[in-house]
């Protein structure tokens, strides 16, 4: 037989095989093999309507390993389709999380973050996800606590998962916010879809430079620390900014007498033990430096400051007692940090607040703490003439500076200077503000009517109404100018979200690491961690799917070996209802496509 004829016949045989086994459903149960295998796997594993939801990644992995040796993405896409009410009239899968829309794909099947990522709990604490429950690799544990969702509301968590070791990526934004997670971990982004600004969940492997991610600055509380919270936060903040502790000695010094006395008061109440106070003049400007000297560390080692012993200036960090101390401790800590190593600075075009440290980790963690209070700081790096590298946090923009002054503030003398600068600030600073919502102005202007008097077009073209400060102060005026209800319906959820919209500068491979996830008991399945908005998906069989499986254990259908002979699978499901007529079917194969529409019965 000529080679050409052999190739033609082989191709036709292959095409017909694919058409019969993949593109065309079985008329008896209305399912293609991949859908049937998913449903059978979930039944075999006990993921029924009366059981708890399970992670989609588990279903995908089980189905691929036992029944369907193809790519996990194909299995997950088939799983999601059976849950979408716009794909099936009566879905066969019950779904938790974002199953997509006719225009957008579903969220990733598994969301996993590395152990050091801090999760925002509803009580104001922020433990690392790896410390929530002590778990070995590839295990799960029951949990009972609440986290904050994408809107800053408390939602329950009932499971913590250690998903084992996976390749990871590290995302970095323009202001320096970072997140490390598995390649398919989804975060909330703002995407222009045909010019329309819309929220969308994107995986880390789908994000690149220029993608706009949402930073959660909308979940803050304006608290007044209790006396104990204030002492604990001030003590930790002072020692991180101006203190030191070696193996045999510790100390703290500062030129601000009021600040120094607050620290000594907190030290005596929370640490105690012998300590020595002194003061001296600096050689250059003759300022008086007040010093606290501890020469015996017995009490120090038993105090909240113990974890700072032996930590050099370039390795400093936010103590764990602060992360787990709640809103009051966090606020007092930040106030003391900025009183020690921060200051308001005046420039020709306005003023900013700076915080300096030699520790990259401390700068990153203070930035995340500030975001918890709705304050956004940009991280920058400077090299001094001596060669030492300084990491600096810069809080800019009048709205942002006011948020710092009201929700955090300096501890003592510097707060008065900050308030004086705020009172002298211009009335309309939003003209030069970089804090804006991308894509909104272009979208609104593209939808404006022509040059007709009274439409608001000229004002909307001339003014930067997408600036957050302007939106908050002139919201009703802007809405009145736009007028179009469809345009407003599109932009209001974005403009009112409270997020900071940050462009991504890099997404780099970060090597393999153990990753963790949570089961969040809400329809949205979102939670805040590492200053980002995170997401997941879970599933179980729907009640209707059980009608497809009814009496399958009564030898009602033939069972055949799986591809590797280790399991058995049904050739067809018993199907007590006409699934093909009710839900229809779609498919693509070699040289053809199928589209069987659903019918009204």
C-alpha positions as CSV (number, residue, x, y, z in Angstrom):
1,X,0.0,0.0,0.0
2,X,1.4,3.4,-0.9
3,X,2.5,5.5,2.0
4,X,0.1,8.3,1.2
5,X,-2.9,5.9,1.3
6,X,-1.7,4.5,4.6
7,X,-1.4,8.0,6.1
8,X,-4.8,8.9,4.9
9,X,-6.5,5.8,6.3
10,X,-4.6,6.1,9.6
11,X,-5.7,9.7,10.0
12,X,-9.3,8.9,9.2
13,X,-9.3,6.1,11.7
14,X,-7.8,8.3,14.3
15,X,-10.2,11.1,13.6
16,X,-13.2,8.7,13.8
17,X,-11.9,7.3,17.1
18,X,-11.6,10.8,18.6
19,X,-15.0,11.8,17.3
20,X,-16.7,8.6,18.8
21,X,-14.8,8.6,22.1
22,X,-14.4,12.3,22.9
23,X,-16.6,14.6,20.8
24,X,-19.9,12.7,20.8
25,X,-21.8,11.9,24.0
26,X,-23.4,8.6,24.7
27,X,-27.1,9.0,24.0
28,X,-27.9,6.8,27.0
29,X,-26.5,9.1,29.7
30,X,-25.6,12.2,27.6
31,X,-22.0,12.2,28.8
32,X,-18.6,12.1,27.1
33,X,-15.9,9.9,28.7
34,X,-14.2,12.6,30.6
35,X,-17.5,13.8,32.2
36,X,-18.5,10.3,33.0
37,X,-15.1,9.5,34.6
38,X,-15.3,12.7,36.7
39,X,-18.7,11.8,38.0
40,X,-17.8,8.2,38.7
41,X,-14.6,9.2,40.5
42,X,-16.5,11.6,42.7
43,X,-19.1,8.9,43.5
44,X,-16.4,6.4,44.2
45,X,-14.6,8.8,46.5
46,X,-17.8,9.8,48.3
47,X,-18.1,13.4,47.2
48,X,-21.9,13.4,47.3
49,X,-24.4,16.2,47.9
50,X,-24.7,15.3,51.6
51,X,-21.0,15.5,52.2
52,X,-18.6,18.5,52.6
53,X,-17.2,20.2,49.5
54,X,-13.7,19.1,48.5
55,X,-10.9,21.0,46.6
56,X,-11.3,20.8,42.9
57,X,-7.6,20.0,42.6
58,X,-8.2,16.7,44.5
59,X,-11.0,15.6,42.1
60,X,-8.9,16.6,39.1
61,X,-5.8,14.7,40.4
62,X,-7.8,11.6,41.4
63,X,-9.6,11.4,38.0
64,X,-6.3,11.9,36.1
65,X,-4.5,9.3,38.1
66,X,-7.2,6.6,38.2
67,X,-9.3,7.0,35.0
68,X,-8.3,9.7,32.6
69,X,-4.6,9.9,31.8
70,X,-4.7,13.3,30.1
71,X,-3.8,16.9,31.1
72,X,-5.3,18.2,34.4
73,X,-6.4,21.4,32.7
74,X,-8.7,19.4,30.3
75,X,-10.2,17.5,33.3
76,X,-10.7,20.7,35.3
77,X,-12.3,22.5,32.4
78,X,-14.8,19.6,32.0
79,X,-15.5,19.7,35.8
80,X,-16.2,23.4,35.8
81,X,-18.5,23.2,32.7
82,X,-20.7,20.7,34.6
83,X,-21.1,23.3,37.4
84,X,-21.9,26.3,35.2
85,X,-25.6,27.2,35.0
86,X,-25.0,29.0,31.7
87,X,-23.4,25.8,30.2
88,X,-25.9,23.2,31.6
89,X,-29.5,23.9,32.3
90,X,-29.3,21.7,35.3
91,X,-25.7,21.5,36.6
92,X,-24.3,18.1,37.6
93,X,-21.7,19.6,40.0
94,X,-22.2,21.9,43.0
95,X,-19.5,24.5,43.0
96,X,-18.0,26.8,45.6
97,X,-16.0,29.7,44.3
98,X,-15.7,31.5,41.0
99,X,-16.9,29.2,38.1
100,X,-16.5,31.9,35.5
101,X,-19.0,33.5,33.2
102,X,-19.8,33.3,29.5
103,X,-17.0,35.8,28.9
104,X,-14.4,34.7,31.5
105,X,-12.8,31.4,32.6
106,X,-13.2,30.0,36.1
107,X,-10.7,30.5,38.9
108,X,-7.8,28.1,39.3
109,X,-8.5,24.7,40.8
110,X,-6.0,25.0,43.6
111,X,-4.8,28.1,45.4
112,X,-1.7,27.6,47.5
113,X,0.6,30.1,49.3
114,X,4.0,29.5,50.8
115,X,4.4,29.1,54.6
116,X,5.6,32.6,55.4
117,X,2.5,34.3,53.9
118,X,0.4,36.1,56.5
119,X,-3.3,35.6,56.6
120,X,-5.7,38.3,57.9
121,X,-7.9,36.9,60.6
122,X,-11.1,38.6,61.7
123,X,-9.7,39.2,65.2
124,X,-7.0,41.5,63.9
125,X,-4.2,39.0,64.1
126,X,-2.0,37.9,61.1
127,X,-0.3,34.5,61.6
128,X,1.6,32.8,58.8
129,X,-0.4,30.3,56.9
130,X,2.1,27.7,57.7
131,X,1.6,28.2,61.5
132,X,-2.2,28.0,61.5
133,X,-2.1,24.2,62.0
134,X,0.9,21.9,62.4
135,X,0.6,19.7,59.3
136,X,2.9,17.3,57.5
137,X,3.0,17.4,53.7
138,X,-0.1,16.4,51.7
139,X,-2.4,16.5,54.8
140,X,-5.3,18.4,56.0
141,X,-6.8,19.4,59.4
142,X,-10.1,20.7,60.7
143,X,-10.1,24.4,61.6
144,X,-12.4,26.8,63.4
145,X,-11.5,30.5,62.9
146,X,-12.5,33.4,60.8
147,X,-10.6,35.3,58.1
148,X,-11.3,38.5,56.2
149,X,-12.8,38.2,52.7
150,X,-12.3,40.5,49.7
151,X,-14.7,43.0,51.2
152,X,-13.1,42.9,54.6
153,X,-16.0,40.9,56.1
154,X,-15.5,38.0,58.5
155,X,-15.9,34.5,56.9
156,X,-15.4,31.1,58.5
157,X,-12.6,28.6,57.8
158,X,-13.1,24.9,58.5
159,X,-10.1,23.3,56.9
160,X,-6.4,24.0,56.5
161,X,-4.5,22.1,53.8
162,X,-0.8,21.4,53.4
163,X,-0.6,20.7,49.7
164,X,3.0,19.5,49.7
165,X,5.9,20.8,47.6
166,X,5.1,22.6,44.3
167,X,6.9,25.0,42.0
168,X,6.3,28.6,43.0
169,X,6.4,32.1,41.5
170,X,7.0,35.4,43.3
171,X,4.9,38.4,42.2
172,X,6.2,42.0,42.8
173,X,4.3,45.2,42.3
174,X,5.5,48.7,41.5
175,X,5.3,49.7,45.2
176,X,7.2,46.6,46.3
177,X,4.3,44.4,47.6
178,X,5.3,40.7,47.0
179,X,3.4,37.4,47.1
180,X,4.8,33.9,46.6
181,X,2.5,30.9,45.7
182,X,2.0,28.0,43.4
183,X,1.8,28.7,39.6
184,X,-1.9,28.3,39.6
185,X,-2.7,30.5,42.6
186,X,-5.3,33.1,41.7
187,X,-5.3,36.7,42.9
188,X,-7.8,39.5,42.1
189,X,-6.9,41.7,39.2
190,X,-8.4,44.6,37.3
191,X,-8.5,43.8,33.6
192,X,-9.7,45.9,30.6
193,X,-11.9,43.6,28.6
194,X,-12.5,45.3,25.3
195,X,-11.8,48.5,27.1
196,X,-14.2,47.8,30.0
197,X,-12.6,47.7,33.5
198,X,-13.6,44.4,35.2
199,X,-12.4,42.4,38.2
200,X,-11.0,39.0,37.2
201,X,-9.2,36.2,39.0
202,X,-5.8,35.5,37.3
203,X,-3.3,32.8,38.2
204,X,0.3,33.8,38.9
205,X,1.3,32.0,35.7
206,X,-1.2,34.3,33.8
207,X,0.1,37.5,35.3
208,X,3.0,39.5,33.8
209,X,4.5,43.0,34.0
210,X,1.8,45.6,33.6
211,X,-1.0,43.5,35.0
212,X,-3.0,45.4,37.6
213,X,-3.5,43.6,40.9
214,X,-5.7,44.6,43.8
215,X,-4.0,45.4,47.1
216,X,-6.4,45.1,50.1
217,X,-6.5,48.4,51.8
218,X,-10.2,48.3,52.4
219,X,-10.2,46.1,55.6
220,X,-9.0,48.4,58.4
221,X,-10.1,49.5,61.8
222,X,-9.6,52.8,63.6
223,X,-8.7,51.5,67.1
224,X,-7.5,53.0,70.4
225,X,-5.1,50.6,72.0
226,X,-5.7,49.5,75.6
227,X,-3.0,50.3,78.1
228,X,-1.4,46.9,77.8
229,X,-1.6,46.8,74.0
230,X,0.0,50.3,73.9
231,X,2.9,49.2,76.2
232,X,3.5,46.0,74.3
233,X,3.4,47.7,70.9
234,X,5.5,50.7,72.0
235,X,8.1,48.5,73.5
236,X,8.5,46.2,70.5
237,X,8.4,49.2,68.0
238,X,11.0,51.1,70.0
239,X,13.4,48.1,70.2
240,X,13.0,47.3,66.5
241,X,13.7,51.0,65.5
242,X,16.3,52.2,68.1
243,X,17.1,49.3,70.3
244,X,19.6,46.3,70.3
245,X,20.1,43.1,72.1
246,X,23.2,40.9,72.1
247,X,23.7,37.6,73.9
248,X,24.7,39.3,77.1
249,X,23.5,42.9,77.0
250,X,20.7,45.1,75.6
251,X,19.9,48.8,75.3
252,X,17.8,51.5,73.8
253,X,18.5,55.2,73.2
254,X,16.7,58.2,71.7
255,X,16.9,62.0,71.8
256,X,13.1,62.5,72.4
257,X,12.6,62.5,76.1
258,X,8.8,61.9,76.0
259,X,9.3,58.9,73.7
260,X,12.2,57.6,75.9
261,X,10.0,57.9,79.0
262,X,7.2,55.9,77.3
263,X,9.6,53.1,76.5
264,X,11.1,53.0,80.0
265,X,7.6,52.8,81.5
266,X,6.6,50.0,79.1
267,X,9.9,48.2,79.8
268,X,9.4,48.3,83.6
269,X,5.8,46.9,83.4
270,X,6.3,44.2,80.8
271,X,9.9,43.1,81.3
272,X,11.2,44.4,84.7
273,X,14.5,43.5,86.3
274,X,17.5,45.7,86.8
275,X,18.2,48.5,84.2
276,X,20.3,51.6,84.2
277,X,19.3,55.1,82.8
278,X,21.7,57.8,81.7
279,X,22.1,60.6,79.2
280,X,24.9,62.3,77.3
281,X,25.5,65.0,74.7
282,X,26.3,64.3,71.1
283,X,29.6,65.7,69.9
284,X,28.4,67.4,66.8
285,X,25.1,69.1,67.5
286,X,25.2,68.7,71.3
287,X,21.8,67.0,71.4
288,X,21.0,65.1,74.6
289,X,20.7,61.3,74.1
290,X,18.8,59.3,76.7
291,X,19.9,55.7,77.2
292,X,18.4,52.6,78.7
293,X,21.0,49.9,79.5
294,X,20.3,46.3,80.5
295,X,23.3,44.3,81.6
296,X,21.6,41.2,82.9
297,X,19.1,39.6,80.4
298,X,17.3,37.1,82.7
299,X,14.0,39.1,82.6
300,X,14.7,40.1,79.0
301,X,14.9,36.5,77.9
302,X,11.5,35.8,79.5
303,X,9.8,38.8,77.9
304,X,8.2,39.5,74.5
305,X,11.5,41.0,73.4
306,X,13.3,37.7,73.6
307,X,13.1,36.9,69.9
308,X,15.1,40.1,69.1
309,X,18.2,38.8,71.0
310,X,21.1,38.5,68.6
311,X,19.3,40.1,65.7
312,X,21.6,42.5,63.7
313,X,20.2,45.7,62.3
314,X,20.2,44.3,58.7
315,X,18.1,41.3,59.9
316,X,15.5,43.0,62.0
317,X,11.8,42.0,61.6
318,X,8.4,42.6,63.1
319,X,8.2,40.4,66.2
320,X,5.6,37.6,66.1
321,X,4.0,39.0,69.2
322,X,3.0,42.0,67.2
323,X,1.5,40.0,64.3
324,X,-0.5,38.0,66.8
325,X,-1.3,41.0,69.1
326,X,-4.4,42.4,67.3
327,X,-5.2,45.8,66.0
328,X,-4.2,47.7,69.2
329,X,-0.7,46.2,69.4
330,X,-0.1,46.7,65.7
331,X,-1.1,50.4,65.8
332,X,1.1,51.1,68.9
333,X,4.0,49.2,67.2
334,X,3.8,51.2,64.0
335,X,3.5,54.5,66.0
336,X,6.7,53.7,67.9
337,X,8.6,52.5,64.8
338,X,7.8,55.7,62.9
339,X,8.6,57.9,66.0
340,X,12.0,56.2,66.1
341,X,13.0,55.8,62.5
342,X,10.4,57.8,60.6
343,X,9.7,61.5,59.9
344,X,7.5,63.8,57.8
345,X,9.4,65.5,55.0
346,X,8.6,68.6,53.1
347,X,9.3,68.9,49.4
348,X,8.6,71.6,46.7
349,X,5.4,69.9,45.5
350,X,4.1,68.6,48.8
351,X,5.2,66.4,51.7
352,X,5.7,62.7,52.5
353,X,6.4,60.4,55.4
354,X,9.6,58.4,55.3
355,X,10.6,55.3,57.3
356,X,14.2,54.0,57.0
357,X,15.8,50.7,57.9
358,X,18.8,48.6,57.0
359,X,16.6,45.4,57.0
360,X,14.9,44.5,53.8
361,X,12.6,42.1,55.7
362,X,11.6,44.8,58.2
363,X,10.7,47.2,55.4
364,X,8.6,44.6,53.7
365,X,6.8,43.6,56.8
366,X,6.1,47.2,58.0
367,X,4.7,47.9,54.5
368,X,2.3,45.0,54.9
369,X,1.3,46.2,58.4
370,X,0.6,49.7,57.1
371,X,-1.6,48.2,54.3
372,X,-3.7,46.5,57.1
373,X,-4.6,50.0,58.2
374,X,-5.4,51.1,54.7
375,X,-2.1,53.0,54.3
376,X,0.0,52.4,51.2
377,X,3.8,52.8,51.3
378,X,6.2,52.4,48.4
379,X,9.4,50.5,49.1
380,X,12.6,52.0,47.7
381,X,16.3,51.1,48.1
382,X,19.1,53.5,48.4
383,X,22.9,53.0,48.6
384,X,24.7,55.3,50.9
385,X,28.2,56.7,50.1
386,X,29.6,54.2,52.7
387,X,28.2,51.4,50.6
388,X,25.5,50.4,53.1
389,X,22.0,49.7,51.6
390,X,19.1,51.5,53.2
391,X,15.5,50.4,52.6
392,X,13.0,53.2,52.8
393,X,9.2,53.3,53.0
394,X,7.6,56.4,51.5
395,X,4.0,57.4,52.2
396,X,2.8,60.0,49.7
397,X,-0.4,61.6,48.6
398,X,-2.6,63.7,51.0
399,X,-5.3,61.0,51.3
400,X,-2.6,58.4,52.2
401,X,-0.9,60.7,54.6
402,X,-4.2,61.6,56.3
403,X,-5.0,57.9,56.7
404,X,-1.6,57.4,58.4
405,X,-2.2,60.4,60.7
406,X,-5.7,59.2,61.7
407,X,-5.3,55.4,61.9
408,X,-1.6,55.0,62.9
409,X,0.2,58.3,63.6
410,X,3.5,59.1,65.2
411,X,3.8,58.3,68.9
412,X,4.9,61.6,70.3
413,X,6.5,64.8,69.1
414,X,6.5,64.1,65.3
415,X,2.7,63.8,65.3
416,X,2.2,67.5,66.0
417,X,4.5,68.4,63.0
418,X,2.5,66.1,60.8
419,X,-0.8,67.6,61.7
420,X,0.6,71.1,61.0
421,X,1.7,70.0,57.5
422,X,-1.8,68.5,56.8
423,X,-3.6,71.8,57.8
424,X,-1.4,73.7,55.3
425,X,-2.0,71.2,52.5
426,X,-3.8,72.4,49.3
427,X,-7.6,71.9,49.1
428,X,-7.4,70.0,45.8
429,X,-4.4,67.7,45.9
430,X,-6.0,65.0,43.7
431,X,-4.9,66.9,40.6
432,X,-1.4,65.5,40.9
433,X,-2.3,62.3,42.8
434,X,-1.0,59.0,41.3
435,X,-3.6,57.0,43.4
436,X,-6.1,56.3,40.7
437,X,-8.2,53.5,39.2
438,X,-6.8,52.3,35.8
439,X,-8.9,52.0,32.7
440,X,-12.0,53.8,34.1
441,X,-11.4,57.3,32.6
442,X,-10.7,55.9,29.1
443,X,-13.8,53.7,29.3
444,X,-16.1,56.4,30.5
445,X,-14.8,58.9,27.9
446,X,-15.2,56.3,25.1
447,X,-18.9,55.9,26.1
448,X,-19.7,59.6,26.2
449,X,-22.2,61.1,23.7
450,X,-21.1,63.7,21.2
451,X,-20.6,67.4,21.8
452,X,-24.1,68.1,23.2
453,X,-24.7,70.7,25.8
454,X,-25.6,69.4,29.2
455,X,-24.2,65.9,28.7
456,X,-21.2,66.5,31.0
457,X,-18.8,65.5,28.3
458,X,-16.5,68.5,28.5
459,X,-16.1,68.3,32.3
460,X,-15.3,64.5,32.2
461,X,-12.8,65.0,29.4
462,X,-11.0,67.9,31.2
463,X,-10.9,66.4,34.8
464,X,-9.1,63.4,36.2
465,X,-12.2,61.9,37.9
466,X,-10.5,58.5,38.2
467,X,-8.3,59.8,41.1
468,X,-9.3,58.1,44.4
469,X,-9.2,61.4,46.3
470,X,-11.4,63.2,43.9
471,X,-13.9,60.3,43.8
472,X,-14.2,60.2,47.6
473,X,-14.8,64.0,47.8
474,X,-16.8,64.6,44.7
475,X,-18.5,61.2,44.1
476,X,-22.1,62.5,43.6
477,X,-20.9,65.3,41.3
478,X,-19.1,62.8,39.1
479,X,-22.0,60.4,39.0
480,X,-24.3,63.2,38.0
481,X,-21.9,64.1,35.1
482,X,-21.7,60.6,33.8
483,X,-25.5,60.0,33.9
484,X,-25.5,56.7,31.8
485,X,-26.8,53.9,34.1
486,X,-24.9,51.2,32.2
487,X,-21.6,53.0,32.4
488,X,-22.2,53.7,36.1
489,X,-23.2,50.1,36.7
490,X,-19.8,49.1,35.3
491,X,-17.5,51.5,37.2
492,X,-19.2,51.8,40.6
493,X,-18.1,48.4,41.9
494,X,-14.6,49.2,40.8
495,X,-14.4,52.8,42.1
496,X,-16.1,51.9,45.4
497,X,-14.1,48.8,46.1
498,X,-11.5,50.6,48.2
499,X,-8.6,48.6,46.7
500,X,-5.2,50.1,45.7
501,X,-4.6,49.2,42.1
502,X,-0.9,48.2,41.6
503,X,0.8,47.4,38.3
504,X,3.0,44.3,38.5
505,X,6.7,44.8,37.7
506,X,7.8,41.1,37.7
507,X,6.6,37.5,38.2
508,X,9.7,35.3,38.7
509,X,10.2,31.6,39.3
510,X,10.9,31.2,43.0
511,X,11.7,27.5,43.2
512,X,9.8,24.6,44.8
513,X,8.3,25.1,48.3
514,X,5.7,23.6,50.6
515,X,2.4,25.4,50.0
516,X,-0.8,25.8,52.0
517,X,-4.4,26.7,51.5
518,X,-7.7,27.2,53.4
519,X,-11.3,26.1,53.0
520,X,-13.3,29.3,53.3
521,X,-17.0,28.8,53.9
522,X,-18.5,31.5,51.6
523,X,-19.8,31.6,48.1
524,X,-16.9,33.9,47.0
525,X,-14.2,31.8,48.7
526,X,-11.9,34.8,48.9
527,X,-9.6,35.8,51.7
528,X,-6.9,38.4,52.4
529,X,-3.2,37.3,52.8
530,X,0.0,39.1,52.1
531,X,-1.9,42.3,51.3
532,X,-3.5,40.6,48.3
533,X,-7.0,39.2,47.6
534,X,-6.8,35.4,47.2
535,X,-9.3,32.8,46.0
536,X,-10.1,29.1,45.6
537,X,-12.6,26.5,44.2
538,X,-14.3,23.5,45.7
539,X,-16.9,21.0,44.4
540,X,-19.2,18.0,45.1
541,X,-21.8,16.2,43.1
542,X,-25.2,17.9,42.7
543,X,-28.4,16.0,43.7
544,X,-29.3,15.6,40.1
545,X,-26.0,13.8,39.4
546,X,-27.1,11.2,41.8
547,X,-30.0,10.4,39.5
548,X,-27.4,9.5,36.8
549,X,-25.7,7.2,39.3
550,X,-28.8,5.6,40.7
551,X,-28.6,1.8,41.2
552,X,-25.1,1.6,39.6
553,X,-24.1,-0.8,42.3
554,X,-26.9,-3.2,41.3
555,X,-25.1,-4.5,38.1
556,X,-27.3,-2.2,36.0
557,X,-24.4,-1.3,33.6
558,X,-21.2,-3.0,32.4
559,X,-17.9,-2.2,34.1
560,X,-14.6,-2.3,32.2
561,X,-10.9,-2.0,33.3
562,X,-9.3,1.4,33.3
563,X,-6.3,2.3,31.1
564,X,-3.9,0.7,33.5
565,X,-6.1,-2.2,34.7
566,X,-5.9,-1.1,38.3
567,X,-9.6,0.1,38.6
568,X,-12.9,-0.4,36.9
569,X,-15.2,2.2,35.3
570,X,-18.7,2.1,33.9
571,X,-19.2,2.1,30.2
572,X,-22.3,4.2,30.7
573,X,-24.2,5.5,33.7
574,X,-27.7,4.2,34.5
575,X,-29.2,7.7,34.0
576,X,-32.7,7.9,35.4
577,X,-33.3,11.2,33.6
578,X,-32.7,12.2,30.0
579,X,-29.5,14.2,30.5
580,X,-28.8,14.6,26.8
581,X,-32.2,16.2,26.2
582,X,-32.1,18.3,29.3
583,X,-28.6,19.6,29.2
584,X,-27.5,19.1,25.6
585,X,-23.8,18.7,24.7
586,X,-21.0,20.5,22.9
587,X,-17.7,19.2,21.6
588,X,-14.8,19.7,19.2
589,X,-13.0,16.9,17.4
590,X,-10.8,16.3,14.4
591,X,-12.4,18.1,11.5
592,X,-15.8,18.6,13.1
593,X,-17.7,20.0,16.0
594,X,-20.9,18.9,17.8
595,X,-23.6,21.0,19.3
596,X,-26.7,19.3,20.7
597,X,-28.9,22.0,22.2
598,X,-30.9,21.4,25.4
599,X,-34.6,20.9,25.1
600,X,-37.5,22.1,27.2
601,X,-39.3,19.1,28.6
